[in-house]
């Protein structure tokens, strides 16, 4: 019973690739943002672009929740620039999900 429900909820979780704009002025700011991102289990990976003040995150998460968490943990303004639905860790399983006829 329960393990099956757990698997179903995992399969329904949407993967996103989200780009945020944040001010990354100094090395201390960078470290603070990096530490906050590493503590968040829902993120599969992240990329911090110091030069352009952008942070990209990828994983199965609620975009608003992640943006709010980052803002609270870093005490910095966070602006969502781009949000794309991404393929999960399986690498694009969604395409084959529609044709289940045998």
DSSP file (Angstrom, degrees, kcal/mol; ACC not computed):
  #  RESIDUE AA STRUCTURE BP1 BP2  ACC     N-H-->O    O-->H-N    N-H-->O    O-->H-N    TCO  KAPPA ALPHA  PHI   PSI    X-CA   Y-CA   Z-CA
    1    1 A X     >        0   0    0      0, 0.0     4,-1.6     0, 0.0     3,-0.3   0.000 360.0 360.0 360.0 -72.3    0.0    0.0    0.0
    2    2 A X  H  >  +     0   0    0      1,-0.2     4,-2.2     2,-0.2     5,-0.2   0.893 360.0  53.1 -64.7 -45.4    2.1    2.9    1.3
    3    3 A X  H  > S+     0   0    0      1,-0.2     4,-2.1     2,-0.2    -1,-0.2   0.884 108.3  53.1 -59.2 -35.2    5.3    2.4   -0.8
    4    4 A X  H  > S+     0   0    0     -3,-0.3     4,-2.3     1,-0.2    -1,-0.2   0.922 108.0  49.7 -64.0 -43.7    3.3    2.3   -4.0
    5    5 A X  H  X S+     0   0    0     -4,-1.6     4,-2.3     1,-0.2    -1,-0.2   0.888 108.6  54.0 -60.2 -39.3    1.7    5.7   -3.1
    6    6 A X  H  X S+     0   0    0     -4,-2.2     4,-1.8     1,-0.2    -1,-0.2   0.916 109.0  47.9 -61.7 -44.0    5.1    7.1   -2.4
    7    7 A X  H  X S+     0   0    0     -4,-2.1     4,-2.3     1,-0.2    -2,-0.2   0.897 109.8  52.6 -64.7 -40.6    6.3    6.0   -5.9
    8    8 A X  H  X S+     0   0    0     -4,-2.3     4,-1.7     1,-0.2    -1,-0.2   0.918 108.8  49.5 -62.3 -43.1    3.2    7.5   -7.5
    9    9 A X  H  X S+     0   0    0     -4,-2.3     4,-0.8     1,-0.2    -1,-0.2   0.865 110.1  51.9 -65.5 -34.1    3.8   10.9   -5.8
   10   10 A X  H >< S+     0   0    0     -4,-1.8     3,-0.7     1,-0.2    -1,-0.2   0.915 108.7  50.5 -64.9 -42.5    7.5   10.8   -6.9
   11   11 A X  H 3< S+     0   0    0     -4,-2.3    -1,-0.2     1,-0.2    -2,-0.2   0.818 109.4  51.2 -66.6 -30.6    6.4   10.2  -10.5
   12   12 A X  H 3< S+     0   0    0     -4,-1.7    -1,-0.2    -5,-0.2     2,-0.2   0.650  82.8 109.0 -81.9 -14.9    4.0   13.1  -10.4
   13   13 A X    <<  -     0   0    0     -4,-0.8     2,-0.3    -3,-0.7    -3,-0.0  -0.456  68.7-132.2 -67.8 127.8    6.5   15.6   -9.1
   14   14 A X        -     0   0    0     -2,-0.2    47,-0.7    47,-0.1     2,-0.4  -0.622  10.5-137.8 -85.2 136.0    7.4   18.1  -11.9
   15   15 A X  E     -AB  60  86A   0     71,-0.5    71,-2.7    -2,-0.3     2,-0.3  -0.765  24.9-171.5 -92.0 137.7   11.1   18.9  -12.6
   16   16 A X  E     -AB  59  85A   0     43,-3.0    43,-2.0    -2,-0.4     2,-0.5  -0.920  25.0-151.7-128.3 153.2   11.9   22.5  -13.3
   17   17 A X  E     -AB  58  84A   0     67,-3.0    67,-2.7    -2,-0.3     2,-0.4  -0.985  29.5-176.8-118.7 115.6   14.9   24.5  -14.5
   18   18 A X  E     -AB  57  83A   0     39,-2.7    39,-2.7    -2,-0.5     2,-0.5  -0.943  16.8-157.2-122.6 134.3   14.6   28.0  -12.9
   19   19 A X  E     -AB  56  82A   0     63,-2.8    62,-2.6    -2,-0.4    63,-1.7  -0.939  15.1-170.8-110.6 128.9   16.9   31.0  -13.4
   20   20 A X  E     -AB  55  80A   0     35,-3.4    35,-2.5    -2,-0.5     2,-0.5  -0.856  18.7-135.9-116.7 149.9   16.9   33.7  -10.7
   21   21 A X  E     +AB  54  79A   0     58,-3.2    58,-1.8    -2,-0.3     2,-0.3  -0.937  35.7 158.4-104.8 127.7   18.4   37.1  -10.6
   22   22 A X        -     0   0    0     31,-2.3     2,-0.7    -2,-0.5    56,-0.1  -0.974  45.5-108.0-141.2 153.6   20.3   38.0   -7.3
   23   23 A X        -     0   0    0     54,-0.4     2,-0.6    -2,-0.3    27,-0.1  -0.768  31.9-179.0 -86.6 120.2   23.0   40.5   -6.4
   24   24 A X        +     0   0    0     -2,-0.7    29,-0.1    26,-0.3    30,-0.1  -0.765  16.2 158.0-117.2  81.1   26.2   38.6   -5.9
   25   25 A X        +     0   0    0     -2,-0.6     2,-0.2    28,-0.1    -1,-0.2   0.873  57.0  10.8 -78.2 -39.7   28.5   41.5   -4.9
   26   26 A X  S  > S-     0   0    0      1,-0.1     4,-2.0     0, 0.0     5,-0.1  -0.757  80.7 -94.6-136.6 176.9   31.3   39.8   -3.0
   27   27 A X  H  > S+     0   0    0     -2,-0.2     4,-2.5     1,-0.2     5,-0.2   0.850 121.8  56.3 -64.0 -35.5   32.8   36.4   -2.2
   28   28 A X  H  > S+     0   0    0      2,-0.2     4,-2.2     1,-0.2    -1,-0.2   0.900 107.0  48.9 -63.3 -41.6   30.8   36.3    1.1
   29   29 A X  H  > S+     0   0    0      2,-0.2     4,-2.4     1,-0.2     5,-0.2   0.922 111.0  50.8 -62.5 -44.8   27.5   36.8   -0.8
   30   30 A X  H  X S+     0   0    0     -4,-2.0     4,-2.7     1,-0.2    -2,-0.2   0.926 111.1  47.7 -58.7 -47.1   28.5   34.0   -3.2
   31   31 A X  H  X S+     0   0    0     -4,-2.5     4,-2.7     1,-0.2    -1,-0.2   0.886 110.6  52.0 -63.2 -39.6   29.3   31.6   -0.3
   32   32 A X  H  X S+     0   0    0     -4,-2.2     4,-2.0     2,-0.2    -1,-0.2   0.918 113.0  44.2 -63.5 -44.2   26.0   32.5    1.5
   33   33 A X  H  X S+     0   0    0     -4,-2.4     4,-2.3     2,-0.2    -2,-0.2   0.921 113.9  50.6 -65.7 -44.7   24.0   31.7   -1.6
   34   34 A X  H  X S+     0   0    0     -4,-2.7     4,-2.3    -5,-0.2    -2,-0.2   0.912 110.3  49.4 -60.5 -44.7   26.0   28.5   -2.3
   35   35 A X  H  X S+     0   0    0     -4,-2.7     4,-1.4     1,-0.2    -1,-0.2   0.905 110.5  50.6 -61.6 -42.9   25.5   27.3    1.3
   36   36 A X  H  X S+     0   0    0     -4,-2.0     4,-0.5     1,-0.2    -1,-0.2   0.901 111.8  47.7 -62.5 -41.5   21.7   27.9    1.1
   37   37 A X  H >< S+     0   0    0     -4,-2.3     3,-1.0     1,-0.2     6,-0.2   0.894 108.9  53.1 -67.8 -40.2   21.5   26.0   -2.2
   38   38 A X  H 3< S+     0   0    0     -4,-2.3    -1,-0.2     1,-0.2    -2,-0.2   0.790 104.6  56.6 -66.7 -27.1   23.5   23.0   -1.0
   39   39 A X  H 3< S+     0   0    0     -4,-1.4     2,-0.9    -5,-0.2    -1,-0.2   0.644  85.8  92.3 -77.8 -14.5   21.2   22.7    2.1
   40   40 A X    X<  -     0   0    0     -3,-1.0     3,-1.3    -4,-0.5    -1,-0.1  -0.719  57.2-168.2 -90.3 107.3   18.1   22.3   -0.1
   41   41 A X  T 3  S+     0   0    0     -2,-0.9    -1,-0.2     1,-0.3    -4,-0.0   0.765  80.2  67.5 -65.1 -27.3   17.4   18.6   -0.7
   42   42 A X  T 3  S+     0   0    0     17,-0.1    18,-0.7     2,-0.0     2,-0.5   0.648  83.4  88.9 -71.7 -12.3   14.8   19.2   -3.4
   43   43 A X  E <   -C   59   0A   0     -3,-1.3    16,-0.3    -6,-0.2     3,-0.1  -0.743  55.6-168.8 -89.5 128.3   17.5   20.7   -5.8
   44   44 A X  E    S-     0   0A   0     14,-2.6     2,-0.3    -2,-0.5    15,-0.2   0.892  72.3 -18.8 -77.5 -43.1   19.3   18.2   -8.0
   45   45 A X  E     -C   58   0A   0     13,-1.9    13,-2.4     2,-0.0    -1,-0.3  -0.973  59.6-158.1-157.2 167.4   21.9   20.7   -9.1
   46   46 A X  E     -C   57   0A   0     -2,-0.3     2,-0.4    11,-0.2    11,-0.2  -0.976   5.5-154.8-149.1 160.9   22.6   24.5   -9.3
   47   47 A X  E     -C   56   0A   0      9,-2.8     9,-3.1    -2,-0.3     2,-0.6  -0.983   7.6-157.8-140.8 126.6   24.8   26.9  -11.2
   48   48 A X  E     -C   55   0A   0     -2,-0.4     2,-0.9     7,-0.2     7,-0.2  -0.927   1.9-166.4-109.8 118.5   25.9   30.3   -9.8
   49   49 A X  E  >> +C   54   0A   0      5,-3.3     5,-2.2    -2,-0.6     4,-1.0  -0.826   8.5 178.8-104.1  93.0   26.9   32.9  -12.4
   50   50 A X  T  45S+     0   0    0     -2,-0.9     3,-0.4     1,-0.2   -26,-0.3   0.880  75.2  59.6 -62.6 -40.1   28.6   35.6  -10.4
   51   51 A X  T  45S+     0   0    0      1,-0.2    -1,-0.2     2,-0.1    -2,-0.0   0.887 118.4  28.0 -59.1 -43.0   29.4   37.8  -13.4
   52   52 A X  T  45S-     0   0    0     -3,-0.2    -1,-0.2     2,-0.1    -2,-0.2   0.409 107.1-118.2-101.1   0.7   25.8   38.3  -14.4
   53   53 A X  T  <5 +     0   0    0     -4,-1.0   -31,-2.3    -3,-0.4     2,-0.4   0.909  66.5 139.1  64.7  43.1   24.2   37.9  -11.0
   54   54 A X  E   < -AC  21  49A   0     -5,-2.2    -5,-3.3   -33,-0.2     2,-0.4  -0.933  37.3-165.7-124.1 144.8   22.2   34.8  -12.0
   55   55 A X  E     -AC  20  48A   0    -35,-2.5   -35,-3.4    -2,-0.4     2,-0.4  -0.996   7.2-165.1-127.9 125.2   21.5   31.6  -10.1
   56   56 A X  E     -AC  19  47A   0     -9,-3.1    -9,-2.8    -2,-0.4     2,-0.3  -0.931   7.6-175.1-111.5 134.3   20.1   28.5  -12.0
   57   57 A X  E     -AC  18  46A   0    -39,-2.7   -39,-2.7    -2,-0.4     2,-0.4  -0.946   5.2-166.4-128.0 150.4   18.6   25.6  -10.1
   58   58 A X  E     +AC  17  45A   0    -13,-2.4   -14,-2.6    -2,-0.3   -13,-1.9  -1.000  35.7  79.2-138.6 134.8   17.3   22.3  -11.4
   59   59 A X  E    S-AC  16  43A   0    -43,-2.0   -43,-3.0    -2,-0.4     2,-1.0  -0.955  80.8 -53.4 160.2-175.1   15.1   19.6   -9.6
   60   60 A X  E    S+A   15   0A   0    -18,-0.7     2,-0.3    -2,-0.3   -45,-0.2  -0.815  81.8 120.3 -94.0 100.8   11.7   18.5   -8.5
   61   61 A X  S    S-     0   0    0     -2,-1.0     2,-0.7   -47,-0.7    -2,-0.1  -0.948  70.4 -97.8-153.3 168.7   10.4   21.5   -6.5
   62   62 A X     >  -     0   0    0     -2,-0.3     4,-2.3     1,-0.1     5,-0.2  -0.885  35.1-144.9 -92.3 116.0    7.7   24.2   -6.2
   63   63 A X  H  > S+     0   0    0     -2,-0.7     4,-2.3     1,-0.2     5,-0.2   0.862  96.3  48.3 -53.1 -43.8    9.3   27.3   -7.8
   64   64 A X  H  > S+     0   0    0      1,-0.2     4,-2.4     2,-0.2    -1,-0.2   0.919 111.3  50.7 -64.3 -42.5    7.7   29.8   -5.4
   65   65 A X  H  > S+     0   0    0     -3,-0.2     4,-2.6     1,-0.2    -2,-0.2   0.912 111.6  47.4 -61.7 -43.3    8.7   27.8   -2.4
   66   66 A X  H  X S+     0   0    0     -4,-2.3     4,-2.6     2,-0.2     5,-0.2   0.918 111.6  49.8 -65.8 -43.5   12.3   27.6   -3.5
   67   67 A X  H  X S+     0   0    0     -4,-2.3     4,-2.1    -5,-0.2    -1,-0.2   0.909 113.3  46.7 -61.4 -42.0   12.5   31.3   -4.3
   68   68 A X  H  X S+     0   0    0     -4,-2.4     4,-2.6     2,-0.2    -2,-0.2   0.913 111.7  51.0 -66.4 -42.9   11.1   32.2   -0.9
   69   69 A X  H  X S+     0   0    0     -4,-2.6     4,-2.7     1,-0.2     5,-0.2   0.926 111.2  47.6 -60.1 -45.5   13.5   29.8    0.9
   70   70 A X  H  X S+     0   0    0     -4,-2.6     4,-2.2     1,-0.2     6,-0.3   0.911 112.0  50.4 -62.9 -42.2   16.5   31.2   -0.9
   71   71 A X  H  X>S+     0   0    0     -4,-2.1     4,-1.7    -5,-0.2     5,-0.6   0.920 113.8  44.7 -61.9 -44.0   15.3   34.8   -0.1
   72   72 A X  H  <5S+     0   0    0     -4,-2.6    -2,-0.2     1,-0.2    -1,-0.2   0.910 116.0  45.8 -67.4 -42.1   14.9   33.9    3.6
   73   73 A X  H  <5S+     0   0    0     -4,-2.7    -1,-0.2    -5,-0.2    -2,-0.2   0.811 124.0  32.1 -73.5 -29.7   18.2   32.0    3.9
   74   74 A X  H  <5S-     0   0    0     -4,-2.2    -1,-0.2    -5,-0.2    -2,-0.2   0.596  93.9-135.2-102.8 -12.9   20.3   34.6    2.1
   75   75 A X  T  <5 +     0   0    0     -4,-1.7     2,-0.3    -5,-0.3    -3,-0.2   0.865  65.1 123.3  58.1  38.0   18.4   37.8    3.1
   76   76 A X  S   <S-     0   0    0     -5,-0.6    -1,-0.2    -6,-0.3     2,-0.2  -0.912  71.3 -97.7-127.9 154.2   18.7   39.0   -0.5
   77   77 A X        -     0   0    0     -2,-0.3     2,-0.4    -3,-0.1   -54,-0.4  -0.521  38.8-160.9 -70.6 134.8   16.1   40.0   -3.1
   78   78 A X        -     0   0    0     -2,-0.2     2,-0.5   -56,-0.1   -56,-0.2  -0.975   8.7-173.1-122.6 129.1   15.3   37.1   -5.5
   79   79 A X  E     -B   21   0A   0    -58,-1.8   -58,-3.2    -2,-0.4     2,-0.7  -0.984  22.1-134.5-124.1 125.1   13.7   37.7   -8.9
   80   80 A X  E     +B   20   0A   0     -2,-0.5   -60,-0.2   -60,-0.2     3,-0.1  -0.679  28.1 172.3 -79.0 116.3   12.6   34.7  -11.1
   81   81 A X  E     +     0   0A   0    -62,-2.6     2,-0.3    -2,-0.7   -61,-0.2   0.857  64.2   6.6 -89.6 -42.4   13.8   35.4  -14.6
   82   82 A X  E     -B   19   0A   0    -63,-1.7   -63,-2.8     2,-0.0     2,-0.4  -1.000  54.3-171.5-148.1 142.3   12.9   32.1  -16.3
   83   83 A X  E     +B   18   0A   0     -2,-0.3     2,-0.4   -65,-0.2   -65,-0.2  -0.960  13.9 174.3-138.2 117.9   11.1   29.0  -15.4
   84   84 A X  E     -B   17   0A   0    -67,-2.7   -67,-3.0    -2,-0.4     2,-0.4  -0.952  33.5-120.3-124.0 143.3   11.1   25.9  -17.7
   85   85 A X  E     -B   16   0A   0     -2,-0.4     2,-0.3   -69,-0.2   -69,-0.3  -0.670  39.6-163.5 -76.2 134.8    9.7   22.4  -17.2
   86   86 A X  E     -B   15   0A   0    -71,-2.7   -71,-0.5    -2,-0.4     2,-0.2  -0.787  23.0 -97.7-119.9 161.6   12.6   20.0  -17.5
   87   87 A X        -     0   0    0     -2,-0.3   -71,-0.0     1,-0.1    -1,-0.0  -0.495  45.8-114.2 -72.6 147.8   13.0   16.3  -18.0
   88   88 A X    >   -     0   0    0     -2,-0.2     3,-2.0     1,-0.1     4,-0.4   0.015  42.8 -78.5 -71.9-175.0   13.4   14.2  -14.8
   89   89 A X  T 3  S+     0   0    0      1,-0.3    -1,-0.1     2,-0.1    -2,-0.1   0.734 126.6  69.7 -61.1 -22.2   16.6   12.3  -13.9
   90   90 A X  T 3  S-     0   0    0      1,-0.0    -1,-0.3     0, 0.0    -3,-0.0   0.678 114.3-113.5 -69.2 -17.2   15.4    9.5  -16.3
   91   91 A X  S <  S-     0   0    0     -3,-2.0    -2,-0.1     1,-0.0    -1,-0.0   0.944  77.5 -22.2  87.2  53.9   16.2   11.9  -19.2
   92   92 A X  S >  S+     0   0    0     -4,-0.4     3,-0.8     3,-0.0     4,-0.4   0.883  71.8 157.6  88.3  41.0   12.9   12.7  -20.9
   93   93 A X  G >>  +     0   0    0      1,-0.2     3,-0.7     2,-0.1     4,-0.5   0.711  60.9  80.0 -67.1 -20.5   10.5    9.9  -19.9
   94   94 A X  G >4 S+     0   0    0      1,-0.2     3,-1.1     2,-0.2     4,-0.5   0.834  81.3  63.6 -59.7 -35.2    7.5   12.1  -20.6
   95   95 A X  G X4 S+     0   0    0     -3,-0.8     3,-0.5     1,-0.3     4,-0.3   0.886 107.4  41.0 -60.2 -40.5    7.6   11.6  -24.4
   96   96 A X  G <4 S+     0   0    0     -3,-0.7    -1,-0.3    -4,-0.4     3,-0.3   0.494  94.2  84.6 -86.0  -3.6    6.9    7.9  -24.2
   97   97 A X  G << S+     0   0    0     -3,-1.1    -1,-0.2    -4,-0.5     3,-0.2   0.760  81.2  61.0 -73.5 -24.7    4.3    8.1  -21.4
   98   98 A X  S <  S+     0   0    0     -3,-0.5     2,-1.4    -4,-0.5    -1,-0.2   0.865  91.5  63.6 -74.6 -37.4    1.4    8.8  -23.8
   99   99 A X        +     0   0    0     -4,-0.3    -1,-0.2    -3,-0.3    -4,-0.0  -0.581  53.0 149.6 -94.2  77.8    1.3    5.7  -26.0
  100  100 A X        +     0   0    0     -2,-1.4     2,-0.3    -3,-0.2    -1,-0.2   0.030  29.4 124.7 -96.3  28.1    0.5    2.9  -23.5
  101  101 A X              0   0    0      1,-0.1    -2,-0.0     0, 0.0    -3,-0.0  -0.681 360.0 360.0 -91.5 141.6   -1.4    0.7  -26.0
  102  102 A X              0   0    0     -2,-0.3    -1,-0.1     0, 0.0    -3,-0.0   0.367 360.0 360.0-127.8 360.0   -0.2   -2.9  -26.6
